[in-house]
Structures are given as C-alpha cells and as structure tokens.
C-alpha cells in the first residue's frame, strides 16, 4: 500500500510522539506547529520563500554551502549524478538578489560518462585574502579517478565566471573511494584544516594553507581515529560525517564524529595526539552514526542516524564531560517531522535547529528546552510522488545552511533545485545574543576565536 503523500501535520505529530516514546523510552516529547499542511499551503506562516532556482530536469543535487560575508553573495551546490543522470560537478549561484538567484558558472569533471559516482559535500574557505571552494568527490573503481577525493577551486574574483580556476586535486591512492563528507575548520593554532572521510578506520586532516601554497602532496596534517575496538569493515569509512568546534571554557578544539558504532568526541587541539573525550555507543536503534552537531557551548548534541523512521536524538554530554561517565547511551529527547520519513542534514543556531528533511523539506525546531524540542517552522521543497519502498524516502531536501549575518536560509533539494528562505523574526544569529559562545559551523576567517586575544 502506498503511503499517502498528503496528510495532516496534526496526525503526524501524534504518531511521531508515540514512535519516539517507544524508541527513546520516554514520554512523548515532540510538539508540532499549529499550521496544517496542504497542497495549497506547503509551509508554515512564518517561513517566506524568497527565491527558487531549478538547476535542470535531472537535478541530482547533493550538499551545498553559503559564504558568510554579505559582500560575497555566493552559494555552492554539488551536482551528485545519481543513477547516471545529470552532470558531476559544482554549480556556483549568485544570490545578491535573493528573489532572483542566478547561476554564474558550473565546474564539471572531465569525461563525465566514464566516471562511476559523483560529487558529494562542498565547503569554502579563505586563506591569505583569497577565497576557495573544496568539492568532495566519490568515484568507484571500474572508472577513472577512484583515488580522487576532492578538487579545490579559486573563486576569489567572482562574479566573473572566467576567473574560477582549479588549483589542486587531493588524491589518496592507498585509500580509494574518495571523500563522502568534508568539514573545513579554522583551528585555534590559526591554520585552516580540511577534515575528510576516507576508506579506513580514521578521518584524514589536510592543511589547506599548505595545499594552496605548496601543493597537495605536502598538505597531509594528521588523522582522527575511532576508539580501539570499533569494528570498521575493510574498505569502508569509519566516519560518515563530522563537525569541529572551539570551546572557550576549556580552550579545546573538539571533533564530533558520527560513524562506526555510534558517535565520538575527540580533543584535537594537538593534532598529533587526538584525545578521546566521550563515546556514545550501544544506543538502541543505532549501529552507525551520521550527522552529529553540538550546541555552541558543547553540552548538548543532535545526533542523526540515517535510516527510515529514525528520529533525531538529542544527548546531554555533561555527565561525560564532568568525568562521571565515559559513555552515554540514552538520549534525553528526540524529534521528527514525520515518523514515516527521516532527515538528512541539520545546522544548529541556538536555540534553533535547521533541518533538511528529504521528503519533509525544510524543518526548523527549537531546543531552548532540550528535553522538549518544538517545531517552529517548515516548508515542503519536494514536489514528487512518494512510493512505498524505503529508498524513496531518501529524496528531496538534501543540504541546508544559514548565513549568520542576516539569517538567510538556503536548502538544496535533490530534485527541485536551490531554495532561499527567511524565517519571521530571525534576522541573523550571534550566539552571544542567546548567552552562548558565538560558535557555529560558519568559520570566522579574519576574527579571533571567542575567549582568545588577537594574536
């Protein structure tokens, strides 16, 4: 029987709460918005669609990234090429007028038809007053470039399309399979690092300043392992996704990784000696972690495990950070938009969590009370039909990002293109306005870290 595509959000809320209670062993914790979804009303009243840019009949979009400086109004969207459809590459979008987003140019891998796989994650960085984009790639053996993990493009002189140029390719011949996910982080030592998934029991770290100045063969800077005893299958990556953030109270750079067995938190202030701080393993319903993001103060984490019916789980790390325990197994709450589906990625801007929810489009929930997350906004970006097989739920909103300077929200939908939103009352984000460190996935290339003097 086909699951109905059009259904009341109130019914979904009740079912979601019951499912979460069973999964988490708690009383129902999910609250939904009061607006009712319908084909003619695809979003809540507080979410405004500013712009929408389809990128072709065979969209096949993956992750995306928005630059944070208002003077650089650019969004980078990965072209994944699922099932052999569409190009493999990167689209560069100008959103200087958010109501009329415009594609400036598109980089594509050569010999498209020979490659097996496609583009995945994408992130930008700044080094010595120049701007770059890293596009991760994941090609399988049987075609070219199975050892190619990422391409680095210089995008300093946008919006001139002719100025975009390739400056480096990162290859790992001993670890074929490419980079499924990446994260770029400005470390407390002042260097800018690229962290990548690889087909091995660790995540790789590359120094991007060294890469653009001296070449990728000199850029390798270290690895983050998984704890001893974690069983990583040969040829498979230990991690699926990760986040790195600075913590002013301890002056630590912390790595948050989801993958084999669950989730792990490491202190990577000393890159040569990563220190395991917290494990989250043995969790009911989780054999492999996915996206794993802390709140700005590092106390709470939002943990995703990418399978149908899985909610986002929220954990309190305080018992482990205080030294009372070493492993945390029980979430304090959970959230889902629709128990039939699952989410893909999320961004934390306390107290809000912005979610790209596949078939559920953009979702926003509030965790000011982490034990009781509340949905505060949504918009359905997915326009296709829904079939009654599990793979069909992994279509729709894929990537999400937030521009802190003005609160602009962007979403890449696998089948409908790039969407630009504004949420009523959310005109920008600074953690200090909420009594939190001003720390998020958005890196501050020219500013000192919170709690540290300008060097």
C-alpha angles and dihedrals in degrees: 000000000000116000109240113252095206114060139144116271088218092061090046090052093055094047092044092053092051093048092049091049089056094045097044100034092234140105115278109289106174123103122186132206118267095237117099118227119230136159089261095045108045098168145033118272093252096058115083123194107223099174145351128197120188110205101200143309091278095048099167092167123176130181127343140198133205124208112239101216113091089216089063105053098181134136123193118209124189118225105215104184100216118194091004094296127130130359128310110231148061132302119208114209129195112215098173083126102037090195091060110035112188131199109235099185144323131230115211133186113248121252093026097184094054097056121091108208132013152227119316128168126017133195137168132217142180126227128171093347094308127109126223140180125214115205114193118218133196118192125170127224115269091063136052127291100025086149094052113108104171147349122221119213129191107227099167096122100050137169085050102090093201090060095065108103138171113245104173148357122213114217131182107190092178092051106045120186102070131238116310094185137012138187128195118210136180102221125214087250088067096250124120115230135194115213117197141181114241136178095269144071094283146042118253125231125207129187104232095195089057091044096057094040103040106014136264093280088071098041104084108116108169148297139262110218131205115244119278110273097031106132111228115183115234111270093012127112118250092215131044100186141351148181131207125204141168122242115206095196093062099018088232131145103221129200118208112195132181119198142083110038097352133298137337136194120205133182104230098173085118102045092196092057113037110193120212109229107168138007126199105194138135089047115160110254096011124101095150130025127223128181111008119183132172129213113253092266093049095236101110129038132198109217127196128195110188108228133107115278092017115135125209106262124213119210132190110223095187096100090055096040088051090053096245093119137006100210130043119202107164125072119218093219145343140215137202134168094212125002091218092064142038139226128246112197139358142191124210120219102161124272090014131067114200112206134195098209107185104225091012094059119204115001128179125193134178122232099179081124100039091194091060114035114193128202110235104171145004145173127190110229095172116094103174133096126270121232128199098251127096097241091059091070089065094075130093130035108032110163133029133184138170129215105220097202095067107003096250112165122208129189132186113211116199093224108022106041136232120348127193120201143176124204116215111254094012105105098154141324136250116161093217089065086065097042091260134113110272092247130130138133087286107097123218103219097183102031132083119250116263111274094017126100122238107270 
